[in-house]
Amino acid sequence: MRNSKYGKFLTVLLIIAIIAIVGLLIFFGIDMYQKYYLDSQAEKVLEQFEGSLVTGNEEENNNTTTNTQNTTDNPFSELEDVNFAGGGSSSNVVMYEDYIVLGRIEIPKTGRDYPILHKVTTRSLEIAVATIYSPGINEVGNTVIMGHNYRNGTLFSNNKMLELGDKIYITDNTGRRISYTIYNKYETDENDASYMTRDTQGKREISLSTCTDEGNKRLIIWARED
């Protein structure tokens, strides 16, 4: 009888272990698929973006679009960027789903390369990074780019690895590719928007914003044009 009870106990433990292993495999499988899908889709959009770049003084595109999606619930709604031109004009507006692609961000330190979308919504932050406040991509002033921290290496997950002196490259839709150097990095309250409207002293600057791993604060990175 004792051996029978012990055998049943081991069987239950084995079943629990198998369920746990299967659950982990499913979790990591979904995570890997999400990473692959996001990166592969971003790569396709970037190929379209590169093909659309113009370098001459062509007639400005009015970049008018109808977007029925709501912005995410956040305290920065009044600061949403409405400058679709993003620092220049393009004869071919590239779309990623329902979003205008304003530019491209490359972060060599973390190996990230994504399109920059024109509006922060729940969906835009699931598929890429987006501007929430901007004078125009690569224009004088502070362009704020938000991205999720999925902790799987995608989007701004690895921004915590960035250090002062690291480079970030931004390409706008005229083909200008400007190098920015990180000069400030800090954590702040998730409702703090003071960094968005700061005076850049006539310089081009960018701010990257994402959640910390704990999710209760925001990691902010400032970078200035070289």
C-alpha positions in Angstrom: 0.0 0.0 0.0 2.8 2.3 0.9 4.6 1.7 -2.4 1.4 2.3 -4.3 0.9 5.7 -2.7 4.5 6.6 -3.3 4.1 5.5 -7.0 1.0 7.7 -7.4 2.8 10.6 -5.9 5.7 10.3 -8.3 3.2 10.0 -11.2 1.5 13.2 -10.1 4.9 15.0 -9.9 5.8 13.7 -13.3 2.5 14.9 -14.8 3.0 18.4 -13.2 6.6 18.5 -14.5 5.5 17.6 -18.1 2.8 20.2 -18.0 5.3 22.8 -16.7 7.8 22.0 -19.5 5.1 22.1 -22.2 3.9 25.4 -20.8 7.4 26.9 -20.9 8.0 25.6 -24.5 4.7 27.2 -25.6 5.6 30.5 -23.8 9.1 30.6 -25.4 7.7 29.5 -28.8 5.2 32.3 -28.8 7.9 34.8 -27.7 10.2 33.7 -30.5 7.5 33.8 -33.1 6.5 37.3 -32.0 10.1 38.5 -32.2 10.6 36.9 -35.7 7.3 38.2 -37.0 7.9 41.8 -35.7 11.4 41.9 -37.0 10.6 40.4 -40.4 7.6 42.8 -40.9 9.7 45.8 -39.9 12.4 44.7 -42.4 9.9 44.6 -45.2 8.6 48.1 -44.3 12.1 49.5 -44.1 12.8 48.1 -47.6 9.8 50.0 -48.9 10.9 53.1 -47.0 14.4 53.0 -48.4 12.9 52.6 -51.9 10.8 55.7 -51.4 13.5 58.1 -50.3 13.9 61.3 -52.3 16.8 63.7 -52.3 15.6 66.5 -54.6 13.3 69.4 -53.9 10.1 67.8 -55.1 6.6 69.2 -54.6 5.5 68.7 -51.0 3.1 65.8 -50.4 0.2 66.9 -48.2 0.4 63.6 -46.3 -3.3 63.8 -45.4 -4.6 60.6 -43.9 -7.7 59.4 -42.2 -6.9 57.4 -39.0 -9.8 55.9 -37.1 -7.7 54.4 -34.3 -7.7 56.0 -30.9 -4.5 57.0 -29.1 -3.4 55.1 -26.1 -4.6 56.3 -22.7 -1.7 58.4 -21.5 -1.1 61.8 -20.0 0.7 63.0 -23.1 -2.2 63.0 -25.5 -2.1 66.8 -25.9 1.5 66.5 -27.1 0.8 64.1 -29.9 2.9 64.8 -33.0 0.9 65.9 -36.0 3.8 66.7 -38.2 3.4 63.9 -40.7 6.0 65.3 -43.0 8.7 64.5 -40.5 11.3 66.8 -41.7 10.8 66.8 -45.4 8.5 65.8 -48.2 8.2 62.6 -50.1 6.4 61.8 -53.3 5.7 58.3 -52.0 4.3 58.0 -48.5 5.1 54.6 -47.0 2.5 53.1 -44.7 2.8 50.4 -42.1 -0.7 49.1 -41.6 -2.6 52.4 -40.9 0.4 54.4 -39.9 2.6 56.8 -41.9 6.3 55.9 -41.8 8.2 59.1 -40.8 11.6 57.7 -40.7 14.0 55.0 -39.6 15.9 54.5 -36.3 19.1 52.5 -36.0 20.7 51.6 -32.7 23.9 49.8 -33.4 24.6 49.0 -29.7 21.4 46.9 -29.4 21.2 45.9 -33.1 17.7 47.5 -33.4 16.5 48.9 -36.7 12.8 50.0 -37.0 10.5 52.3 -38.9 9.3 55.3 -36.9 5.5 55.7 -37.1 3.6 59.0 -36.9 1.3 58.3 -34.0 1.4 56.6 -30.6 -1.5 54.1 -30.3 -1.9 50.7 -28.8 -1.3 49.1 -32.2 1.5 51.3 -33.4 3.5 50.4 -30.4 2.9 46.7 -30.9 4.5 46.8 -34.4 7.2 49.5 -34.3 8.2 52.7 -32.5 6.3 56.0 -32.8 6.7 59.7 -32.2 4.6 61.2 -29.5 6.1 64.7 -29.8 8.2 66.2 -32.6 9.0 69.3 -34.6 9.6 66.9 -37.5 12.1 64.1 -37.9 15.6 65.4 -37.9 14.4 69.0 -37.4 15.7 71.4 -34.8 14.1 70.6 -31.4 13.3 67.5 -29.5 11.7 64.5 -31.2 10.4 62.0 -28.7 10.2 58.4 -29.8 8.3 55.8 -27.7 8.7 52.0 -27.9 7.7 49.0 -25.8 10.0 47.0 -23.5 8.9 43.5 -24.4 12.1 42.1 -22.7 12.7 39.8 -25.6 15.2 42.0 -27.4 12.6 43.7 -29.7 11.8 47.4 -30.0 13.3 49.3 -27.0 13.7 46.2 -24.8 17.5 46.6 -24.6 17.7 50.4 -24.2 18.9 49.7 -20.6 22.2 48.5 -22.3 22.8 51.9 -23.9 25.4 54.2 -22.4 26.6 57.8 -22.7 28.5 58.2 -25.9 26.6 55.5 -27.8 25.3 56.4 -31.3 21.7 56.4 -32.7 21.0 57.1 -36.3 17.8 58.6 -37.6 16.9 58.7 -41.3 14.0 61.0 -42.4 11.8 60.7 -45.5 14.1 62.9 -47.5 17.0 60.5 -47.0 18.9 62.6 -44.4 20.6 60.3 -42.0 21.8 62.1 -38.9 24.0 60.7 -36.2 23.0 61.4 -32.6 25.2 60.8 -29.5 23.6 59.8 -26.1 24.4 62.3 -23.4 21.8 61.6 -20.7 20.1 58.5 -19.3 17.7 58.3 -16.4 14.5 56.8 -14.9 11.5 58.9 -14.1 7.8 58.7 -13.1 5.6 57.3 -15.9 3.6 60.5 -15.8 6.5 62.9 -16.2 6.4 64.7 -19.6 8.8 67.5 -18.7 11.6 66.2 -20.9 9.5 66.4 -24.0 9.3 70.1 -24.4 12.8 71.0 -23.2 14.9 73.7 -24.9 17.5 72.1 -27.1 19.4 75.4 -27.7 18.8 75.3 -31.4 20.1 71.7 -31.8 18.5 68.6 -33.2 17.8 66.1 -30.3 15.9 62.9 -29.8 14.5 61.3 -26.7 13.8 57.6 -26.4 11.1 56.6 -23.9 10.3 53.1 -22.7 9.1 51.3 -19.6 11.7 49.9 -17.1 11.7 46.1 -16.6 9.6 46.6 -13.5 7.1 48.5 -15.5 6.5 51.2 -12.9 8.8 53.8 -14.3 10.1 55.1 -17.6 13.6 54.9 -18.9 14.5 58.1 -20.8 17.5 58.6 -23.1 18.6 61.9 -24.6 20.8 62.2 -27.6 22.1 65.2 -29.5 23.1 65.6 -33.2 26.8 65.2 -33.8 
